[in-house]
Amino acid sequence: MKDLNGKTAFITGGSTGIGFGMATVFARAGMNIAITDIRDEQLAIAKKELKTITSNVLTFNVDSTDSSAMKRAADELEKSLGPLHVLCNNAGIPGGAKILETDDTRWRLLFEVNFFGQINGINAFLPRMLDHGEEGHIVNTASFAGIHGHGHQSAYGSSKSAVVSMSEFLRNDLADTNISVSVLCPHLADTPIVRALKDRAPKDMARMISEIAVPTETVGSQVMNAILTDEFYVFCDGTHTRRMLETHCSDLIAAMDRQFPKE
Protein backbone atom coordinates (compact mmCIF):
# COMPACT_ATOMS: atom_id res chain seq x y z
CA MET A 1 0.00 0.00 0.00
CA LYS A 2 1.32 3.42 -0.97
CA ASP A 3 -1.38 5.74 0.40
CA LEU A 4 -3.57 5.32 3.49
CA ASN A 5 -5.64 8.48 3.12
CA GLY A 6 -9.33 7.61 2.88
CA LYS A 7 -8.71 3.93 3.59
CA THR A 8 -10.32 2.03 6.47
CA ALA A 9 -8.60 0.28 9.40
CA PHE A 10 -10.09 -2.16 11.92
CA ILE A 11 -8.05 -2.59 15.12
CA THR A 12 -8.93 -5.11 17.81
CA GLY A 13 -7.96 -4.04 21.32
CA GLY A 14 -7.77 -0.52 19.93
CA SER A 15 -8.90 1.59 22.87
CA THR A 16 -5.59 1.62 24.80
CA GLY A 17 -1.92 0.73 24.45
CA ILE A 18 -0.43 -0.26 21.11
CA GLY A 19 -3.87 -0.54 19.50
CA PHE A 20 -4.73 3.05 20.37
CA GLY A 21 -1.26 4.16 19.24
CA MET A 22 -1.95 2.62 15.83
CA ALA A 23 -5.44 4.13 15.71
CA THR A 24 -4.09 7.60 16.48
CA VAL A 25 -1.33 7.47 13.86
CA PHE A 26 -3.65 6.00 11.23
CA ALA A 27 -6.27 8.70 11.92
CA ARG A 28 -3.67 11.42 11.41
CA ALA A 29 -2.83 9.80 8.07
CA GLY A 30 -6.45 10.30 6.99
CA MET A 31 -7.79 6.79 7.60
CA ASN A 32 -11.27 5.84 8.75
CA ILE A 33 -10.90 4.12 12.12
CA ALA A 34 -12.78 1.23 13.72
CA ILE A 35 -11.61 -0.08 17.10
CA THR A 36 -12.78 -2.83 19.42
CA ASP A 37 -12.58 -3.52 23.12
CA ILE A 38 -14.69 -5.32 25.71
CA ARG A 39 -14.79 -2.24 27.98
CA ASP A 40 -17.40 0.38 27.06
CA GLU A 41 -15.78 3.07 29.21
CA GLN A 42 -12.41 2.72 27.46
CA LEU A 43 -14.09 2.69 24.06
CA ALA A 44 -15.88 5.95 24.88
CA ILE A 45 -12.64 7.62 26.02
CA ALA A 46 -10.78 6.45 22.93
CA LYS A 47 -13.57 7.53 20.60
CA LYS A 48 -13.63 11.02 22.11
CA GLU A 49 -9.87 11.40 21.60
CA LEU A 50 -9.92 10.03 18.05
CA LYS A 51 -12.83 12.32 17.16
CA THR A 52 -10.48 15.28 17.66
CA ILE A 53 -8.54 13.95 14.64
CA THR A 54 -11.25 12.50 12.38
CA SER A 55 -15.02 12.26 12.33
CA ASN A 56 -14.88 8.76 10.82
CA VAL A 57 -14.59 6.66 13.98
CA LEU A 58 -16.54 3.52 14.87
CA THR A 59 -16.29 1.55 18.11
CA PHE A 60 -17.37 -2.03 18.72
CA ASN A 61 -17.74 -3.84 22.03
CA VAL A 62 -16.53 -7.13 20.61
CA ASP A 63 -14.67 -10.05 22.15
CA SER A 64 -12.26 -11.27 19.47
CA THR A 65 -12.63 -14.84 20.74
CA ASP A 66 -16.30 -14.74 19.60
CA SER A 67 -16.15 -15.57 15.90
CA SER A 68 -19.82 -14.75 15.31
CA ALA A 69 -19.44 -11.33 16.93
CA MET A 70 -16.40 -10.62 14.76
CA LYS A 71 -18.39 -11.47 11.62
CA ARG A 72 -21.24 -9.19 12.74
CA ALA A 73 -18.70 -6.39 13.27
CA ALA A 74 -17.38 -7.02 9.75
CA ASP A 75 -20.92 -6.63 8.38
CA GLU A 76 -21.53 -3.40 10.29
CA LEU A 77 -18.15 -1.96 9.36
CA GLU A 78 -18.75 -2.60 5.68
CA LYS A 79 -22.17 -0.93 5.81
CA SER A 80 -20.85 2.13 7.63
CA LEU A 81 -17.35 2.72 6.22
CA GLY A 82 -17.17 0.54 3.13
CA PRO A 83 -14.45 -2.00 2.34
CA LEU A 84 -11.71 -2.74 4.86
CA HIS A 85 -8.10 -2.12 3.84
CA VAL A 86 -6.04 -2.60 7.03
CA LEU A 87 -6.83 -5.30 9.59
CA CYS A 88 -4.86 -5.11 12.85
CA ASN A 89 -5.32 -8.24 14.98
CA ASN A 90 -4.00 -6.63 18.14
CA ALA A 91 -6.17 -7.71 21.10
CA GLY A 92 -4.24 -9.78 23.59
CA ILE A 93 -3.63 -10.52 27.27
CA PRO A 94 -0.43 -11.01 29.28
CA GLY A 95 0.46 -13.88 31.56
CA GLY A 96 4.00 -14.96 32.27
CA ALA A 97 5.16 -17.78 34.54
CA LYS A 98 7.19 -20.97 34.41
CA ILE A 99 5.54 -23.89 32.63
CA LEU A 100 4.87 -25.92 35.79
CA GLU A 101 3.48 -22.80 37.48
CA THR A 102 0.95 -22.13 34.69
CA ASP A 103 -2.30 -24.04 35.00
CA ASP A 104 -4.22 -25.51 32.10
CA THR A 105 -6.91 -22.84 32.26
CA ARG A 106 -4.36 -20.06 31.82
CA TRP A 107 -2.67 -21.84 28.90
CA ARG A 108 -5.96 -22.24 27.09
CA LEU A 109 -7.12 -18.67 27.79
CA LEU A 110 -3.89 -17.15 26.48
CA PHE A 111 -4.07 -19.15 23.27
CA GLU A 112 -7.80 -18.46 22.88
CA VAL A 113 -7.28 -14.68 23.08
CA ASN A 114 -3.78 -14.17 21.67
CA PHE A 115 -3.88 -16.73 18.86
CA PHE A 116 -7.42 -17.86 18.05
CA GLY A 117 -8.72 -14.30 18.40
CA GLN A 118 -6.46 -13.41 15.48
CA ILE A 119 -7.66 -16.42 13.48
CA ASN A 120 -11.21 -15.14 14.03
CA GLY A 121 -10.21 -11.73 12.71
CA ILE A 122 -8.65 -13.25 9.61
CA ASN A 123 -11.65 -15.49 8.94
CA ALA A 124 -14.10 -12.60 9.39
CA PHE A 125 -12.31 -10.01 7.24
CA LEU A 126 -9.82 -11.59 4.84
CA PRO A 127 -12.40 -13.09 2.42
CA ARG A 128 -14.00 -9.64 2.10
CA MET A 129 -10.61 -7.99 1.56
CA LEU A 130 -9.83 -10.45 -1.21
CA ASP A 131 -13.26 -10.00 -2.78
CA HIS A 132 -13.10 -6.21 -3.08
CA GLY A 133 -9.78 -6.50 -4.88
CA GLU A 134 -8.16 -3.32 -3.55
CA GLU A 135 -4.75 -3.26 -1.90
CA GLY A 136 -4.83 -4.26 1.76
CA HIS A 137 -2.66 -5.22 4.69
CA ILE A 138 -2.99 -7.44 7.76
CA VAL A 139 -0.96 -6.68 10.90
CA ASN A 140 -0.81 -9.39 13.58
CA THR A 141 0.49 -8.28 16.96
CA ALA A 142 2.90 -10.84 18.39
CA SER A 143 5.79 -10.04 20.73
CA PHE A 144 9.56 -10.32 20.74
CA ALA A 145 8.87 -13.17 23.17
CA GLY A 146 7.46 -14.97 20.14
CA ILE A 147 10.80 -14.62 18.34
CA HIS A 148 13.15 -15.35 21.24
CA GLY A 149 12.09 -17.33 24.31
CA HIS A 150 13.63 -15.20 27.04
CA GLY A 151 12.64 -15.26 30.70
CA HIS A 152 9.73 -17.28 32.06
CA GLN A 153 6.75 -16.31 29.91
CA SER A 154 5.79 -19.87 28.91
CA ALA A 155 2.14 -19.62 27.85
CA TYR A 156 2.29 -15.98 26.75
CA GLY A 157 5.48 -16.41 24.74
CA SER A 158 4.22 -19.66 23.21
CA SER A 159 0.98 -18.00 22.08
CA LYS A 160 2.96 -15.15 20.51
CA SER A 161 5.35 -17.59 18.84
CA ALA A 162 2.30 -19.22 17.29
CA VAL A 163 1.25 -15.79 15.97
CA VAL A 164 4.66 -15.30 14.34
CA SER A 165 4.49 -18.71 12.63
CA MET A 166 0.88 -18.23 11.55
CA SER A 167 1.78 -14.84 10.08
CA GLU A 168 4.63 -16.36 8.10
CA PHE A 169 2.29 -18.94 6.61
CA LEU A 170 -0.37 -16.30 5.96
CA ARG A 171 2.22 -14.26 4.06
CA ASN A 172 2.94 -17.33 1.92
CA ASP A 173 -0.78 -17.88 1.29
CA LEU A 174 -1.28 -14.28 0.14
CA ALA A 175 1.89 -13.89 -1.93
CA ASP A 176 -0.04 -13.72 -5.22
CA THR A 177 -2.77 -11.38 -3.97
CA ASN A 178 -3.20 -7.66 -3.23
CA ILE A 179 -3.04 -8.32 0.53
CA SER A 180 0.26 -8.04 2.40
CA VAL A 181 1.09 -9.16 5.95
CA SER A 182 3.20 -7.85 8.82
CA VAL A 183 3.87 -9.31 12.25
CA LEU A 184 4.51 -6.81 15.05
CA CYS A 185 7.10 -8.00 17.59
CA PRO A 186 7.50 -5.38 20.33
CA HIS A 187 9.80 -6.06 23.26
CA LEU A 188 8.40 -3.44 25.65
CA ALA A 189 5.98 -0.66 24.76
CA ASP A 190 4.71 2.01 27.15
CA THR A 191 1.28 0.45 27.61
CA PRO A 192 -0.95 0.41 30.73
CA ILE A 193 0.09 -3.21 31.31
CA VAL A 194 3.80 -2.33 31.24
CA ARG A 195 3.28 0.75 33.42
CA ALA A 196 1.53 -1.45 36.01
CA LEU A 197 4.45 -3.88 35.83
CA LYS A 198 6.89 -1.01 36.37
CA ASP A 199 4.95 0.18 39.43
CA ARG A 200 5.33 -3.26 41.03
CA ALA A 201 8.95 -3.81 40.03
CA PRO A 202 12.10 -3.17 42.10
CA LYS A 203 13.77 0.19 41.40
CA ASP A 204 16.49 -1.21 39.13
CA MET A 205 14.00 -3.11 37.00
CA ALA A 206 11.61 -0.15 36.92
CA ARG A 207 14.45 2.05 35.66
CA MET A 208 15.29 -0.49 32.96
CA ILE A 209 11.64 -0.68 31.86
CA SER A 210 11.52 3.12 31.60
CA GLU A 211 14.63 3.09 29.41
CA ILE A 212 13.38 0.34 27.09
CA ALA A 213 9.63 1.00 26.79
CA VAL A 214 8.74 2.54 23.43
CA PRO A 215 5.88 5.10 23.26
CA THR A 216 2.77 3.55 21.73
CA GLU A 217 2.43 6.22 19.05
CA THR A 218 6.01 5.46 18.03
CA VAL A 219 4.96 1.83 17.62
CA GLY A 220 1.96 3.02 15.61
CA SER A 221 4.27 4.95 13.30
CA GLN A 222 6.52 1.91 12.93
CA VAL A 223 3.49 -0.18 11.95
CA MET A 224 2.31 2.42 9.44
CA ASN A 225 5.78 2.52 7.88
CA ALA A 226 5.73 -1.30 7.62
CA ILE A 227 2.42 -1.13 5.79
CA LEU A 228 3.69 1.52 3.37
CA THR A 229 6.97 -0.30 2.69
CA ASP A 230 5.62 -3.88 2.85
CA GLU A 231 7.88 -4.84 5.76
CA PHE A 232 7.04 -8.20 7.30
CA TYR A 233 8.80 -8.30 10.69
CA VAL A 234 8.21 -5.12 12.69
CA PHE A 235 10.56 -4.49 15.61
CA CYS A 236 10.26 -1.53 17.95
CA ASP A 237 13.77 -0.81 19.18
CA GLY A 238 17.21 -1.36 17.72
CA THR A 239 19.23 -1.71 20.93
CA HIS A 240 18.01 -4.24 23.54
CA THR A 241 15.97 -6.15 20.96
CA ARG A 242 18.89 -6.16 18.52
CA ARG A 243 21.24 -7.68 21.10
CA MET A 244 18.79 -10.46 21.96
CA LEU A 245 18.06 -11.12 18.27
CA GLU A 246 21.77 -11.31 17.43
CA THR A 247 22.34 -13.78 20.29
CA HIS A 248 19.35 -15.88 19.22
CA CYS A 249 20.44 -16.05 15.57
CA SER A 250 24.04 -16.74 16.59
CA ASP A 251 22.89 -19.66 18.77
CA LEU A 252 20.95 -21.15 15.85
CA ILE A 253 23.88 -20.89 13.42
CA ALA A 254 26.30 -22.22 16.06
CA ALA A 255 24.11 -25.30 16.60
CA MET A 256 23.96 -25.89 12.83
CA ASP A 257 27.74 -25.52 12.54
CA ARG A 258 28.37 -27.99 15.38
CA GLN A 259 26.05 -30.59 13.87
CA PHE A 260 26.98 -29.97 10.24
CA PRO A 261 30.45 -28.35 10.20
CA LYS A 262 31.31 -26.39 7.10
CA GLU A 263 33.87 -28.18 4.99
C-alpha positions in Angstrom: 0.0 0.0 0.0 1.3 3.4 -1.0 -1.4 5.7 0.4 -3.6 5.3 3.5 -5.6 8.5 3.1 -9.3 7.6 2.9 -8.7 3.9 3.6 -10.3 2.0 6.5 -8.6 0.3 9.4 -10.1 -2.2 11.9 -8.1 -2.6 15.1 -8.9 -5.1 17.8 -8.0 -4.0 21.3 -7.8 -0.5 19.9 -8.9 1.6 22.9 -5.6 1.6 24.8 -1.9 0.7 24.5 -0.4 -0.3 21.1 -3.9 -0.5 19.5 -4.7 3.0 20.4 -1.3 4.2 19.2 -2.0 2.6 15.8 -5.4 4.1 15.7 -4.1 7.6 16.5 -1.3 7.5 13.9 -3.7 6.0 11.2 -6.3 8.7 11.9 -3.7 11.4 11.4 -2.8 9.8 8.1 -6.5 10.3 7.0 -7.8 6.8 7.6 -11.3 5.8 8.8 -10.9 4.1 12.1 -12.8 1.2 13.7 -11.6 -0.1 17.1 -12.8 -2.8 19.4 -12.6 -3.5 23.1 -14.7 -5.3 25.7 -14.8 -2.2 28.0 -17.4 0.4 27.1 -15.8 3.1 29.2 -12.4 2.7 27.5 -14.1 2.7 24.1 -15.9 6.0 24.9 -12.6 7.6 26.0 -10.8 6.4 22.9 -13.6 7.5 20.6 -13.6 11.0 22.1 -9.9 11.4 21.6 -9.9 10.0 18.1 -12.8 12.3 17.2 -10.5 15.3 17.7 -8.5 13.9 14.6 -11.2 12.5 12.4 -15.0 12.3 12.3 -14.9 8.8 10.8 -14.6 6.7 14.0 -16.5 3.5 14.9 -16.3 1.5 18.1 -17.4 -2.0 18.7 -17.7 -3.8 22.0 -16.5 -7.1 20.6 -14.7 -10.1 22.1 -12.3 -11.3 19.5 -12.6 -14.8 20.7 -16.3 -14.7 19.6 -16.1 -15.6 15.9 -19.8 -14.8 15.3 -19.4 -11.3 16.9 -16.4 -10.6 14.8 -18.4 -11.5 11.6 -21.2 -9.2 12.7 -18.7 -6.4 13.3 -17.4 -7.0 9.8 -20.9 -6.6 8.4 -21.5 -3.4 10.3 -18.2 -2.0 9.4 -18.8 -2.6 5.7 -22.2 -0.9 5.8 -20.8 2.1 7.6 -17.4 2.7 6.2 -17.2 0.5 3.1 -14.4 -2.0 2.3 -11.7 -2.7 4.9 -8.1 -2.1 3.8 -6.0 -2.6 7.0 -6.8 -5.3 9.6 -4.9 -5.1 12.8 -5.3 -8.2 15.0 -4.0 -6.6 18.1 -6.2 -7.7 21.1 -4.2 -9.8 23.6 -3.6 -10.5 27.3 -0.4 -11.0 29.3 0.5 -13.9 31.6 4.0 -15.0 32.3 5.2 -17.8 34.5 7.2 -21.0 34.4 5.5 -23.9 32.6 4.9 -25.9 35.8 3.5 -22.8 37.5 0.9 -22.1 34.7 -2.3 -24.0 35.0 -4.2 -25.5 32.1 -6.9 -22.8 32.3 -4.4 -20.1 31.8 -2.7 -21.8 28.9 -6.0 -22.2 27.1 -7.1 -18.7 27.8 -3.9 -17.2 26.5 -4.1 -19.2 23.3 -7.8 -18.5 22.9 -7.3 -14.7 23.1 -3.8 -14.2 21.7 -3.9 -16.7 18.9 -7.4 -17.9 18.0 -8.7 -14.3 18.4 -6.5 -13.4 15.5 -7.7 -16.4 13.5 -11.2 -15.1 14.0 -10.2 -11.7 12.7 -8.6 -13.2 9.6 -11.6 -15.5 8.9 -14.1 -12.6 9.4 -12.3 -10.0 7.2 -9.8 -11.6 4.8 -12.4 -13.1 2.4 -14.0 -9.6 2.1 -10.6 -8.0 1.6 -9.8 -10.5 -1.2 -13.3 -10.0 -2.8 -13.1 -6.2 -3.1 -9.8 -6.5 -4.9 -8.2 -3.3 -3.5 -4.7 -3.3 -1.9 -4.8 -4.3 1.8 -2.7 -5.2 4.7 -3.0 -7.4 7.8 -1.0 -6.7 10.9 -0.8 -9.4 13.6 0.5 -8.3 17.0 2.9 -10.8 18.4 5.8 -10.0 20.7 9.6 -10.3 20.7 8.9 -13.2 23.2 7.5 -15.0 20.1 10.8 -14.6 18.3 13.2 -15.3 21.2 12.1 -17.3 24.3 13.6 -15.2 27.0 12.6 -15.3 30.7 9.7 -17.3 32.1 6.7 -16.3 29.9 5.8 -19.9 28.9 2.1 -19.6 27.9 2.3 -16.0 26.7 5.5 -16.4 24.7 4.2 -19.7 23.2 1.0 -18.0 22.1 3.0 -15.2 20.5 5.3 -17.6 18.8 2.3 -19.2 17.3 1.3 -15.8 16.0 4.7 -15.3 14.3 4.5 -18.7 12.6 0.9 -18.2 11.6 1.8 -14.8 10.1 4.6 -16.4 8.1 2.3 -18.9 6.6 -0.4 -16.3 6.0 2.2 -14.3 4.1 2.9 -17.3 1.9 -0.8 -17.9 1.3 -1.3 -14.3 0.1 1.9 -13.9 -1.9 0.0 -13.7 -5.2 -2.8 -11.4 -4.0 -3.2 -7.7 -3.2 -3.0 -8.3 0.5 0.3 -8.0 2.4 1.1 -9.2 6.0 3.2 -7.9 8.8 3.9 -9.3 12.3 4.5 -6.8 15.1 7.1 -8.0 17.6 7.5 -5.4 20.3 9.8 -6.1 23.3 8.4 -3.4 25.6 6.0 -0.7 24.8 4.7 2.0 27.1 1.3 0.5 27.6 -1.0 0.4 30.7 0.1 -3.2 31.3 3.8 -2.3 31.2 3.3 0.7 33.4 1.5 -1.5 36.0 4.5 -3.9 35.8 6.9 -1.0 36.4 5.0 0.2 39.4 5.3 -3.3 41.0 8.9 -3.8 40.0 12.1 -3.2 42.1 13.8 0.2 41.4 16.5 -1.2 39.1 14.0 -3.1 37.0 11.6 -0.1 36.9 14.4 2.0 35.7 15.3 -0.5 33.0 11.6 -0.7 31.9 11.5 3.1 31.6 14.6 3.1 29.4 13.4 0.3 27.1 9.6 1.0 26.8 8.7 2.5 23.4 5.9 5.1 23.3 2.8 3.5 21.7 2.4 6.2 19.1 6.0 5.5 18.0 5.0 1.8 17.6 2.0 3.0 15.6 4.3 5.0 13.3 6.5 1.9 12.9 3.5 -0.2 11.9 2.3 2.4 9.4 5.8 2.5 7.9 5.7 -1.3 7.6 2.4 -1.1 5.8 3.7 1.5 3.4 7.0 -0.3 2.7 5.6 -3.9 2.8 7.9 -4.8 5.8 7.0 -8.2 7.3 8.8 -8.3 10.7 8.2 -5.1 12.7 10.6 -4.5 15.6 10.3 -1.5 18.0 13.8 -0.8 19.2 17.2 -1.4 17.7 19.2 -1.7 20.9 18.0 -4.2 23.5 16.0 -6.2 21.0 18.9 -6.2 18.5 21.2 -7.7 21.1 18.8 -10.5 22.0 18.1 -11.1 18.3 21.8 -11.3 17.4 22.3 -13.8 20.3 19.3 -15.9 19.2 20.4 -16.0 15.6 24.0 -16.7 16.6 22.9 -19.7 18.8 20.9 -21.2 15.9 23.9 -20.9 13.4 26.3 -22.2 16.1 24.1 -25.3 16.6 24.0 -25.9 12.8 27.7 -25.5 12.5 28.4 -28.0 15.4 26.0 -30.6 13.9 27.0 -30.0 10.2 30.4 -28.3 10.2 31.3 -26.4 7.1 33.9 -28.2 5.0 
